[in-house]
Amino acid sequence: MNLHYYGYFQLLALALAAINYRYLRLWKLGVMLPLMIFTCAIEIIATNIHLFGMTTNWPIYNLYVLVSPVMYFILFWNMLLLNKNGRNIYLAITAISMLFAFYDYFFIEGLFDSYSMVFSMVQHIILSFMILSQLSMEEVSENSILSEPYFWIASGILLFSVVTVVTLGLQPYILKKGIKLFSQNFYRAVMPMVNVVLYSCYSYAFYLCRKHRQRFLPS
């Protein structure tokens, strides 16, 4: 069985999510465990398509683009402090986004559902900024913002989303000019490194959930 180097960081995040699941739930991050399971399963299948009698892994990655936003919307829902109107708007945007994702998946021709991917990443950028702004405005008495699991999760998602949007947006230009990095296609060289950063941030956030569990214990 083959696995790209960033896949080991995904497996590490999965292991830490499973080990610290009870503490993730205290932080309302329980959805991260099924998200990590789904992500690792997608990556393993996509990297070893020959074992499943497939000739291309694009349908596998398209399935990730279709399903993973649901888990991320749950994740952001749990991290954000929204009033009643904010929750209603959030649910409406979520419904519209999922309808577009289903339409893109089943009716828009193309090898990869890039429209849905970019649409989701733009939303993740906005929601991550909201999380970071929320953290910066909260009064932190004993712990700095760097000790907050939400900070590392939002920061990792923000970086990943920005790089993904920029890279996909420049993809036609990159292909036309034949731009490469480390003798590889620019996208294939950059995105694995960004994946390493993303899942390293997740892993550290899961560790912080355990480290600061006493915040939820009775005094």
Short mmCIF file of the C-alpha atoms (twelve columns), coordinates in Angstrom:
data_MODEL
# 
_entry.id   MODEL 
# 
loop_
_atom_site.group_PDB 
_atom_site.id 
_atom_site.type_symbol 
_atom_site.label_atom_id 
_atom_site.label_alt_id 
_atom_site.label_comp_id 
_atom_site.label_asym_id 
_atom_site.label_seq_id 
_atom_site.Cartn_x 
_atom_site.Cartn_y 
_atom_site.Cartn_z 
_atom_site.pdbx_PDB_model_num 
ATOM 1   C CA . MET A 1   0.000   0.000  0.000   1 
ATOM 2   C CA . ASN A 2   1.337   3.409  -0.998  1 
ATOM 3   C CA . LEU A 3   0.923   6.670  0.903   1 
ATOM 4   C CA . HIS A 4   2.165   10.195 0.152   1 
ATOM 5   C CA . TYR A 5   4.344   11.749 2.843   1 
ATOM 6   C CA . TYR A 6   1.597   14.134 3.935   1 
ATOM 7   C CA . GLY A 7   -0.647  11.121 4.487   1 
ATOM 8   C CA . TYR A 8   1.380   10.238 7.578   1 
ATOM 9   C CA . PHE A 9   0.517   13.641 9.059   1 
ATOM 10  C CA . GLN A 10  -3.154  12.896 8.354   1 
ATOM 11  C CA . LEU A 11  -2.836  9.551  10.128  1 
ATOM 12  C CA . LEU A 12  -1.116  11.264 13.063  1 
ATOM 13  C CA . ALA A 13  -4.004  13.725 13.329  1 
ATOM 14  C CA . LEU A 14  -6.460  10.804 13.175  1 
ATOM 15  C CA . ALA A 15  -4.622  8.955  15.944  1 
ATOM 16  C CA . LEU A 16  -4.546  12.030 18.193  1 
ATOM 17  C CA . ALA A 17  -8.228  12.737 17.500  1 
ATOM 18  C CA . ALA A 18  -9.114  9.180  18.530  1 
ATOM 19  C CA . ILE A 19  -6.905  9.214  21.640  1 
ATOM 20  C CA . ASN A 20  -8.201  12.607 22.775  1 
ATOM 21  C CA . TYR A 21  -11.793 12.233 21.571  1 
ATOM 22  C CA . ARG A 22  -13.332 12.730 25.020  1 
ATOM 23  C CA . TYR A 23  -11.470 16.034 25.320  1 
ATOM 24  C CA . LEU A 24  -12.374 17.085 21.785  1 
ATOM 25  C CA . ARG A 25  -16.009 16.685 22.775  1 
ATOM 26  C CA . LEU A 26  -15.483 19.037 25.717  1 
ATOM 27  C CA . TRP A 27  -14.329 21.648 23.202  1 
ATOM 28  C CA . LYS A 28  -17.238 20.834 20.843  1 
ATOM 29  C CA . LEU A 29  -14.756 19.423 18.331  1 
ATOM 30  C CA . GLY A 30  -16.113 15.870 18.254  1 
ATOM 31  C CA . VAL A 31  -16.801 16.141 14.503  1 
ATOM 32  C CA . MET A 32  -13.045 16.198 13.915  1 
ATOM 33  C CA . LEU A 33  -12.784 12.434 14.502  1 
ATOM 34  C CA . PRO A 34  -15.194 11.394 11.697  1 
ATOM 35  C CA . LEU A 35  -13.626 14.103 9.523   1 
ATOM 36  C CA . MET A 36  -10.159 12.606 10.071  1 
ATOM 37  C CA . ILE A 37  -11.447 9.084  9.440   1 
ATOM 38  C CA . PHE A 38  -13.105 10.188 6.199   1 
ATOM 39  C CA . THR A 39  -10.051 12.181 5.082   1 
ATOM 40  C CA . CYS A 40  -7.622  9.323  5.701   1 
ATOM 41  C CA . ALA A 41  -9.926  6.824  3.971   1 
ATOM 42  C CA . ILE A 42  -10.199 9.082  0.917   1 
ATOM 43  C CA . GLU A 43  -6.434  9.586  0.762   1 
ATOM 44  C CA . ILE A 44  -5.616  5.889  1.139   1 
ATOM 45  C CA . ILE A 45  -8.132  4.848  -1.528  1 
ATOM 46  C CA . ALA A 46  -7.087  7.645  -3.914  1 
ATOM 47  C CA . THR A 47  -3.412  6.756  -3.552  1 
ATOM 48  C CA . ASN A 48  -4.028  3.034  -4.080  1 
ATOM 49  C CA . ILE A 49  -6.715  3.022  -6.778  1 
ATOM 50  C CA . HIS A 50  -5.086  0.026  -8.460  1 
ATOM 51  C CA . LEU A 51  -6.121  -2.095 -5.473  1 
ATOM 52  C CA . PHE A 52  -9.753  -1.165 -6.104  1 
ATOM 53  C CA . GLY A 53  -9.765  -1.723 -9.864  1 
ATOM 54  C CA . MET A 54  -9.892  1.991  -10.694 1 
ATOM 55  C CA . THR A 55  -7.900  3.884  -13.321 1 
ATOM 56  C CA . THR A 56  -8.278  7.419  -11.967 1 
ATOM 57  C CA . ASN A 57  -8.651  8.920  -8.484  1 
ATOM 58  C CA . TRP A 58  -10.583 12.038 -9.483  1 
ATOM 59  C CA . PRO A 59  -13.987 10.511 -8.535  1 
ATOM 60  C CA . ILE A 60  -12.567 9.779  -5.067  1 
ATOM 61  C CA . TYR A 61  -11.378 13.343 -4.554  1 
ATOM 62  C CA . ASN A 62  -14.668 14.659 -5.935  1 
ATOM 63  C CA . LEU A 63  -16.471 12.642 -3.271  1 
ATOM 64  C CA . TYR A 64  -14.315 14.385 -0.657  1 
ATOM 65  C CA . VAL A 65  -15.223 17.789 -2.133  1 
ATOM 66  C CA . LEU A 66  -18.906 16.837 -1.902  1 
ATOM 67  C CA . VAL A 67  -19.014 15.337 1.614   1 
ATOM 68  C CA . SER A 68  -16.313 17.093 3.667   1 
ATOM 69  C CA . PRO A 69  -17.982 20.562 3.586   1 
ATOM 70  C CA . VAL A 70  -20.849 19.137 5.660   1 
ATOM 71  C CA . MET A 71  -18.422 18.236 8.447   1 
ATOM 72  C CA . TYR A 72  -16.639 21.576 8.178   1 
ATOM 73  C CA . PHE A 73  -19.943 23.445 8.441   1 
ATOM 74  C CA . ILE A 74  -20.657 21.505 11.653  1 
ATOM 75  C CA . LEU A 75  -17.161 22.320 12.883  1 
ATOM 76  C CA . PHE A 76  -17.526 26.061 12.284  1 
ATOM 77  C CA . TRP A 77  -21.054 26.007 13.712  1 
ATOM 78  C CA . ASN A 78  -19.656 24.658 16.978  1 
ATOM 79  C CA . MET A 79  -16.739 27.096 17.116  1 
ATOM 80  C CA . LEU A 80  -18.605 30.279 16.214  1 
ATOM 81  C CA . LEU A 81  -20.618 32.314 18.710  1 
ATOM 82  C CA . LEU A 82  -23.678 33.274 16.695  1 
ATOM 83  C CA . ASN A 83  -26.904 34.963 17.707  1 
ATOM 84  C CA . LYS A 84  -30.280 33.747 16.425  1 
ATOM 85  C CA . ASN A 85  -30.127 35.787 13.212  1 
ATOM 86  C CA . GLY A 86  -26.540 34.717 12.626  1 
ATOM 87  C CA . ARG A 87  -27.500 31.051 13.004  1 
ATOM 88  C CA . ASN A 88  -30.350 31.426 10.532  1 
ATOM 89  C CA . ILE A 89  -28.080 33.084 7.975   1 
ATOM 90  C CA . TYR A 90  -25.441 30.412 8.538   1 
ATOM 91  C CA . LEU A 91  -27.945 27.605 7.957   1 
ATOM 92  C CA . ALA A 92  -29.253 29.295 4.799   1 
ATOM 93  C CA . ILE A 93  -25.746 29.687 3.370   1 
ATOM 94  C CA . THR A 94  -24.989 26.069 4.273   1 
ATOM 95  C CA . ALA A 95  -28.080 24.834 2.439   1 
ATOM 96  C CA . ILE A 96  -27.267 26.899 -0.664  1 
ATOM 97  C CA . SER A 97  -23.677 25.687 -0.627  1 
ATOM 98  C CA . MET A 98  -24.662 22.034 -0.421  1 
ATOM 99  C CA . LEU A 99  -27.202 22.413 -3.224  1 
ATOM 100 C CA . PHE A 100 -24.494 23.945 -5.408  1 
ATOM 101 C CA . ALA A 101 -22.063 21.155 -4.473  1 
ATOM 102 C CA . PHE A 102 -24.599 18.477 -5.451  1 
ATOM 103 C CA . TYR A 103 -25.345 20.281 -8.728  1 
ATOM 104 C CA . ASP A 104 -21.642 20.583 -9.496  1 
ATOM 105 C CA . TYR A 105 -21.029 16.921 -8.632  1 
ATOM 106 C CA . PHE A 106 -23.840 15.464 -10.745 1 
ATOM 107 C CA . PHE A 107 -24.464 17.929 -13.579 1 
ATOM 108 C CA . ILE A 108 -21.417 20.110 -14.326 1 
ATOM 109 C CA . GLU A 109 -18.990 18.360 -16.659 1 
ATOM 110 C CA . GLY A 110 -15.362 18.264 -15.624 1 
ATOM 111 C CA . LEU A 111 -12.611 16.043 -14.317 1 
ATOM 112 C CA . PHE A 112 -12.509 17.760 -10.915 1 
ATOM 113 C CA . ASP A 113 -15.235 19.691 -9.075  1 
ATOM 114 C CA . SER A 114 -13.064 22.796 -8.882  1 
ATOM 115 C CA . TYR A 115 -16.041 25.181 -8.647  1 
ATOM 116 C CA . SER A 116 -17.274 23.515 -5.464  1 
ATOM 117 C CA . MET A 117 -13.733 23.341 -4.105  1 
ATOM 118 C CA . VAL A 118 -13.094 27.059 -4.600  1 
ATOM 119 C CA . PHE A 119 -16.558 27.974 -3.301  1 
ATOM 120 C CA . SER A 120 -15.948 25.974 -0.119  1 
ATOM 121 C CA . MET A 121 -12.455 27.385 0.356   1 
ATOM 122 C CA . VAL A 122 -13.708 30.979 0.072   1 
ATOM 123 C CA . GLN A 123 -16.323 30.252 2.732   1 
ATOM 124 C CA . HIS A 124 -13.676 28.639 4.934   1 
ATOM 125 C CA . ILE A 125 -11.506 31.742 4.617   1 
ATOM 126 C CA . ILE A 126 -14.358 33.970 5.782   1 
ATOM 127 C CA . LEU A 127 -15.377 31.654 8.624   1 
ATOM 128 C CA . SER A 128 -11.767 31.206 9.778   1 
ATOM 129 C CA . PHE A 129 -11.346 34.988 9.926   1 
ATOM 130 C CA . MET A 130 -14.506 35.142 12.015  1 
ATOM 131 C CA . ILE A 131 -13.119 32.544 14.434  1 
ATOM 132 C CA . LEU A 132 -9.804  34.389 14.773  1 
ATOM 133 C CA . SER A 133 -11.587 37.724 15.247  1 
ATOM 134 C CA . GLN A 134 -13.801 36.131 17.878  1 
ATOM 135 C CA . LEU A 135 -10.751 34.833 19.739  1 
ATOM 136 C CA . SER A 136 -8.955  38.168 19.569  1 
ATOM 137 C CA . MET A 137 -11.943 39.973 21.106  1 
ATOM 138 C CA . GLU A 138 -12.406 37.503 23.945  1 
ATOM 139 C CA . GLU A 139 -10.783 38.240 27.273  1 
ATOM 140 C CA . VAL A 140 -8.096  35.642 27.856  1 
ATOM 141 C CA . SER A 141 -7.112  35.507 31.500  1 
ATOM 142 C CA . GLU A 142 -4.718  32.586 31.973  1 
ATOM 143 C CA . ASN A 143 -4.059  31.341 28.448  1 
ATOM 144 C CA . SER A 144 -2.816  33.250 25.429  1 
ATOM 145 C CA . ILE A 145 -4.511  32.926 22.063  1 
ATOM 146 C CA . LEU A 146 -1.761  30.489 21.020  1 
ATOM 147 C CA . SER A 147 -3.021  28.091 23.683  1 
ATOM 148 C CA . GLU A 148 -6.483  27.959 22.144  1 
ATOM 149 C CA . PRO A 149 -7.287  24.847 20.038  1 
ATOM 150 C CA . TYR A 150 -9.670  26.946 17.942  1 
ATOM 151 C CA . PHE A 151 -6.786  29.244 16.963  1 
ATOM 152 C CA . TRP A 152 -4.718  26.410 15.474  1 
ATOM 153 C CA . ILE A 153 -7.665  24.839 13.693  1 
ATOM 154 C CA . ALA A 154 -8.830  28.142 12.195  1 
ATOM 155 C CA . SER A 155 -5.282  29.193 11.271  1 
ATOM 156 C CA . GLY A 156 -4.566  25.881 9.561   1 
ATOM 157 C CA . ILE A 157 -7.824  26.000 7.601   1 
ATOM 158 C CA . LEU A 158 -7.221  29.643 6.669   1 
ATOM 159 C CA . LEU A 159 -3.735  28.977 5.292   1 
ATOM 160 C CA . PHE A 160 -4.845  25.865 3.430   1 
ATOM 161 C CA . SER A 161 -7.875  27.608 1.923   1 
ATOM 162 C CA . VAL A 162 -5.957  30.701 0.785   1 
ATOM 163 C CA . VAL A 163 -3.223  28.632 -0.881  1 
ATOM 164 C CA . THR A 164 -5.815  26.364 -2.526  1 
ATOM 165 C CA . VAL A 165 -7.819  29.265 -3.962  1 
ATOM 166 C CA . VAL A 166 -4.713  31.043 -5.261  1 
ATOM 167 C CA . THR A 167 -3.195  27.884 -6.713  1 
ATOM 168 C CA . LEU A 168 -6.402  26.743 -8.425  1 
ATOM 169 C CA . GLY A 169 -7.000  30.268 -9.705  1 
ATOM 170 C CA . LEU A 170 -3.527  30.413 -11.241 1 
ATOM 171 C CA . GLN A 171 -3.612  26.833 -12.516 1 
ATOM 172 C CA . PRO A 172 -4.300  27.744 -16.191 1 
ATOM 173 C CA . TYR A 173 -1.413  30.258 -16.135 1 
ATOM 174 C CA . ILE A 174 0.868   27.786 -14.336 1 
ATOM 175 C CA . LEU A 175 0.135   25.070 -16.892 1 
ATOM 176 C CA . LYS A 176 0.566   27.469 -19.820 1 
ATOM 177 C CA . LYS A 177 3.937   28.707 -18.592 1 
ATOM 178 C CA . GLY A 178 5.048   25.293 -17.386 1 
ATOM 179 C CA . ILE A 179 5.910   26.642 -13.928 1 
ATOM 180 C CA . LYS A 180 7.406   23.969 -11.698 1 
ATOM 181 C CA . LEU A 181 8.700   23.684 -8.158  1 
ATOM 182 C CA . PHE A 182 11.265  21.061 -7.197  1 
ATOM 183 C CA . SER A 183 10.934  19.643 -10.742 1 
ATOM 184 C CA . GLN A 184 7.212   19.016 -10.148 1 
ATOM 185 C CA . ASN A 185 3.969   20.562 -11.265 1 
ATOM 186 C CA . PHE A 186 3.500   23.633 -9.052  1 
ATOM 187 C CA . TYR A 187 0.156   22.431 -7.665  1 
ATOM 188 C CA . ARG A 188 1.479   18.945 -6.884  1 
ATOM 189 C CA . ALA A 189 4.526   20.414 -5.159  1 
ATOM 190 C CA . VAL A 190 2.786   23.073 -3.044  1 
ATOM 191 C CA . MET A 191 -0.421  21.367 -1.905  1 
ATOM 192 C CA . PRO A 192 1.280   18.432 -0.116  1 
ATOM 193 C CA . MET A 193 3.355   20.897 1.925   1 
ATOM 194 C CA . VAL A 194 0.246   22.877 2.842   1 
ATOM 195 C CA . ASN A 195 -1.436  19.614 3.852   1 
ATOM 196 C CA . VAL A 196 1.454   18.948 6.238   1 
ATOM 197 C CA . VAL A 197 0.910   22.346 7.867   1 
ATOM 198 C CA . LEU A 198 -2.865  21.852 8.078   1 
ATOM 199 C CA . TYR A 199 -2.759  18.463 9.766   1 
ATOM 200 C CA . SER A 200 0.105   19.516 12.014  1 
ATOM 201 C CA . CYS A 201 -2.126  22.356 13.224  1 
ATOM 202 C CA . TYR A 202 -4.949  19.876 13.808  1 
ATOM 203 C CA . SER A 203 -2.642  17.551 15.750  1 
ATOM 204 C CA . TYR A 204 -1.438  20.353 17.995  1 
ATOM 205 C CA . ALA A 205 -5.010  21.547 18.544  1 
ATOM 206 C CA . PHE A 206 -6.024  18.033 19.644  1 
ATOM 207 C CA . TYR A 207 -3.121  17.993 22.084  1 
ATOM 208 C CA . LEU A 208 -4.217  21.365 23.490  1 
ATOM 209 C CA . CYS A 209 -7.750  20.024 24.011  1 
ATOM 210 C CA . ARG A 210 -6.290  17.464 26.382  1 
ATOM 211 C CA . LYS A 211 -3.824  19.862 27.980  1 
ATOM 212 C CA . HIS A 212 -6.480  22.460 28.831  1 
ATOM 213 C CA . ARG A 213 -9.280  20.047 29.750  1 
ATOM 214 C CA . GLN A 214 -9.277  21.439 33.291  1 
ATOM 215 C CA . ARG A 215 -11.090 24.504 31.951  1 
ATOM 216 C CA . PHE A 216 -14.242 22.359 31.779  1 
ATOM 217 C CA . LEU A 217 -13.816 20.611 35.130  1 
ATOM 218 C CA . PRO A 218 -15.806 21.797 38.187  1 
ATOM 219 C CA . SER A 219 -13.823 24.154 40.381  1 
# 
